[in-house]
Amino acid sequence: MKNYEVTFIVDPVLSSDDIKSTAQTYVDLLRNKGCRIVHVDEMGLRPLAYTINRRHSGVYFCVEFEADNGEMITEVELSFRRDERIMRFLTVRLDKFGVKYNVDKRSGLIGKVKKKEKVDRNDRHDRDRSDRPQRPPRREPAEDTPATPAPESGAQNKE
């Protein structure tokens, strides 16, 4: 079995029911062609990198599936091209690293990063600084030393 992943963008002007039915149409089409659906990921409404059909955003879907051979890919891509609701699509064959990445992503090992707790800035004075070397005391400038005059700029008389 070969692993594939198809990502497609649905026109956001459609109603939410139409968007979901469009995605379900292609999931059913893949099943009818003899594919085993591994995972369907609705990524939701996202901004596009560039304008497509005067749209600045689209609803992203990613379907991961397994197939015996890639003969049905051309038929599925033809139906993507003919459908006006689909703005763009991309079908890729996954190698073993891509499959492992998707499994790890679904299990939560890759992806969302847990944010660290913010440290209250008022607590920073209570930190233990015993491991730091002691700083030498500051020197105070002498009050009775005259300030050095700044060098004169400009032309000097040559006589």
C-alpha positions as CSV (number, residue, x, y, z in Angstrom):
1,M,0.0,0.0,0.0
2,K,1.3,3.4,-0.9
3,N,0.5,6.5,1.2
4,Y,-0.8,9.7,-0.3
5,E,-1.9,13.0,1.0
6,V,-4.2,15.5,-0.9
7,T,-4.6,19.0,0.3
8,F,-7.2,21.2,-1.3
9,I,-8.6,24.7,-0.7
10,V,-12.4,25.2,-0.9
11,D,-13.9,28.6,-1.8
12,P,-14.9,30.4,1.4
13,V,-18.0,32.1,-0.1
14,L,-19.9,28.8,0.2
15,S,-22.0,28.1,3.2
16,S,-20.4,25.9,5.9
17,D,-22.7,23.0,5.0
18,D,-21.6,23.3,1.3
19,I,-17.9,23.4,2.4
20,K,-18.3,20.2,4.5
21,S,-20.3,18.4,1.8
22,T,-17.6,19.3,-0.8
23,A,-14.9,17.7,1.4
24,Q,-17.1,14.7,2.1
25,T,-17.7,14.3,-1.6
26,Y,-13.9,13.8,-2.2
27,V,-13.5,11.6,0.8
28,D,-16.3,9.4,-0.6
29,L,-14.8,9.5,-4.0
30,L,-11.5,8.2,-2.7
31,R,-13.3,5.4,-0.8
32,N,-15.1,4.4,-3.9
33,K,-11.8,4.2,-5.8
34,G,-10.6,1.6,-3.3
35,C,-8.6,3.8,-1.0
36,R,-8.4,3.5,2.8
37,I,-8.8,6.9,4.5
38,V,-6.2,7.3,7.2
39,H,-7.1,10.8,8.4
40,V,-9.1,13.9,7.4
41,D,-7.9,17.2,8.7
42,E,-10.1,20.3,8.4
43,M,-7.6,23.1,8.9
44,G,-10.3,25.7,8.6
45,L,-10.3,29.2,7.1
46,R,-6.8,30.5,6.4
47,P,-5.4,33.5,4.5
48,L,-3.9,32.7,1.1
49,A,-0.3,33.6,0.3
50,Y,-1.6,35.3,-2.9
51,T,-4.9,36.1,-4.4
52,I,-6.7,33.2,-6.2
53,N,-9.9,34.1,-8.1
54,R,-10.1,37.4,-6.2
55,R,-10.2,35.6,-2.9
56,H,-7.8,36.3,0.0
57,S,-8.7,33.3,2.1
58,G,-9.8,29.7,1.7
59,V,-10.9,26.7,3.7
60,Y,-8.2,24.1,3.8
61,F,-8.7,20.3,4.0
62,C,-6.0,17.6,4.1
63,V,-6.9,14.0,3.4
64,E,-4.3,11.3,4.1
65,F,-5.1,7.9,2.4
66,E,-3.6,4.6,1.3
67,A,-4.0,3.1,-2.1
68,D,-2.7,-0.1,-3.8
69,N,-1.5,1.9,-6.8
70,G,-1.6,5.5,-8.1
71,E,-3.9,4.9,-11.1
72,M,-6.8,6.6,-9.5
73,I,-4.9,9.8,-8.7
74,T,-5.4,11.2,-12.2
75,E,-9.2,10.6,-12.0
76,V,-9.4,12.3,-8.6
77,E,-7.3,15.2,-9.8
78,L,-9.5,15.6,-12.9
79,S,-12.6,15.9,-10.7
80,F,-10.7,18.6,-8.6
81,R,-10.0,20.5,-11.8
82,R,-13.6,20.4,-12.9
83,D,-15.1,21.4,-9.6
84,E,-15.5,25.2,-9.4
85,R,-15.7,25.0,-5.6
86,I,-12.0,23.9,-5.4
87,M,-9.6,26.8,-5.7
88,R,-6.3,24.7,-5.5
89,F,-5.2,21.2,-4.7
90,L,-2.0,19.3,-4.3
91,T,-1.5,15.5,-4.2
92,V,1.8,14.1,-2.9
93,R,3.0,10.6,-2.2
94,L,4.3,10.2,1.3
95,D,7.5,8.3,2.1
96,K,8.1,6.6,5.4
97,F,9.3,9.9,7.0
98,G,6.2,11.7,5.9
99,V,4.0,9.0,7.3
100,K,5.9,9.0,10.6
101,Y,5.6,12.8,10.7
102,N,1.9,12.7,10.3
103,V,1.5,10.0,12.9
104,D,3.6,12.0,15.4
105,K,1.6,15.2,14.5
106,R,-1.7,13.5,15.2
107,S,-0.5,12.1,18.5
108,G,0.7,15.5,19.7
109,L,4.4,15.0,19.6
110,I,4.8,17.6,16.9
111,G,3.0,20.9,16.5
112,K,1.6,23.0,19.2
113,V,4.2,24.3,21.6
114,K,3.3,24.7,25.2
115,K,3.9,28.2,26.4
116,K,6.1,28.8,29.4
117,E,4.6,30.5,32.4
118,K,5.4,34.2,32.5
119,V,7.7,35.1,35.4
120,D,6.5,38.1,37.4
121,R,9.1,40.8,37.0
122,N,8.7,41.9,40.6
123,D,10.1,38.5,41.7
124,R,13.4,39.0,39.9
125,H,14.8,40.8,42.9
126,D,14.2,37.8,45.1
127,R,16.5,35.6,43.0
128,D,19.5,33.9,44.5
129,R,22.6,35.5,43.2
130,S,25.1,33.7,45.3
131,D,26.6,32.0,42.3
132,R,27.7,35.3,40.7
133,P,31.0,36.9,41.5
134,Q,30.8,40.1,43.6
135,R,31.0,43.3,41.7
136,P,33.6,45.9,42.6
137,P,32.1,49.1,44.1
138,R,31.6,52.0,41.7
139,R,34.1,54.8,41.5
140,E,32.7,58.3,42.0
141,P,34.2,61.0,39.6
142,A,36.4,63.5,41.3
143,E,34.7,66.9,41.7
144,D,37.9,69.1,41.6
145,T,39.3,67.9,38.3
146,P,38.7,70.5,35.5
147,A,36.9,69.4,32.4
148,T,39.2,69.1,29.5
149,P,38.4,71.7,26.8
150,A,37.2,70.3,23.5
151,P,39.6,70.7,20.6
152,E,38.7,73.7,18.4
153,S,37.5,72.8,15.0
154,G,37.9,75.0,12.1
155,A,40.7,76.6,10.2
156,Q,43.8,77.8,11.9
157,N,45.5,81.0,10.8
158,K,48.7,80.3,9.0
159,E,50.9,83.4,9.1
